[in-house]
Amino acid sequence: MNVVYVDNNATTPVAPEVVAAMEPFLTTDYFNASSMYEPARKVAHAIADARQTTARFFGLSDPGEIEFTSCASESDNAAIFGVVRANPNRRHIVTTAVEHPAVLEVCRELARMDYDVTFLSVDRQGNLDLGEFIRALRPDTLLVTIMHANNETGVVFPIEQLSRLTKETDPAIIFHTDATQSVGKIPIDLRRDFPNVDLLSFSGHKIHAPKGVGALYLKRGVRCRPYLIGGHQESGRRAGTENVPYIVGLAKSLELAAAGFDDENTRVRGMRDRLEREIERRVPYIEVNGRGAPRLPNTLNVSCHCVEGESLLFQMNEYGICASSGSACTSGSLEPSHVLRAMQVPEAAVQGSIRFSFSRYNTEADVDRIVEVFPEMVANVRRLSPYWDQAAGAPRGV
Ligand code: PLP
């Protein structure tokens, strides 16, 4: 059976070019970058080149502002705990109710440690209220941590504006963004577009590099304690022998993303938009979550009234269609999505949400296949639902 993989916000296939770039560092050039002999120099150079490529991708001239990590969760933990530990005089943090757990749970942990945390709400479209944001900033605010793009809905927050307002209110407040879902999907020039962002996290496996590598941008001069200590690697900021093949792979994946930005994202957006139109045309009583807000080009989140998302996933699985009913980390539990809850998606629809997320490896044939089977699946599941009035073709009581 042909697999239709539309779960690229969960993870992506590794690009063949990335595999090729990594290969020598898994086989012949396996040396420890810190060793003194000649063959190890090539390995140390490869890390330096990867750092340079990563910095250039973000419009940075100083590669020393890039720290390689193992994943975005580590980058988020390192950023938030690092800033908190380096700046003990302030104890208020501003974040949103729709962050990925890698930020949300860290903030909840800080709240348990008697930090004061403000969790900003979003509206029905998934947008933040700028007035509420400005009112949340206080003289004791230490850190603002707000994601760039939401992993479940693809809604993009106005990070340029939020970070500028933060610094205009108080230049001492540190601004972190989790850009795990936006890196590689929308261009990010930190110097030109986001000069007020101090820290930015992302991960390799969302952009066709392998799982197990990520990075953190840390603007020079921003006070942030190292997270992993016990080694000199990453300028003493992150101890542990460097994962050279994966670091090289991450840089290669950024190079590929930069080279293909315009063409690929136009094509990906075209597939997403067509799927959205076709589903809307064929399936009554759905909500396209986040449509009223700026969105990533690759993400479509639909909630179908009177349907369990898990039943749809199960049926799609039978047809080889791999999608998701929420963030990968929360799937497996039947807890309704905290993001859709925060967006006040109607209760009858929140359980029936499906996320389709595309990458450059998808084709129009994938869209055709989903359009062919998805409406029928929804109809089948609804036929069995006590909340669905089959004769009326509508939810009961509508
Ligand atoms: N932040 C966001 C917005 C994500 O979407 C994810 C993964 O889905 C993460 C953080 C965690 O990424 P990683 O798996 O690299 O730790």
Residues whose N, C-alpha, C, O or C-beta is under 5 A from the ligand:
A	BS01	PLP	N9 A10 C71 A72 S73 E74 H100 A102 A149 N151 D178 T180 Q181 S203
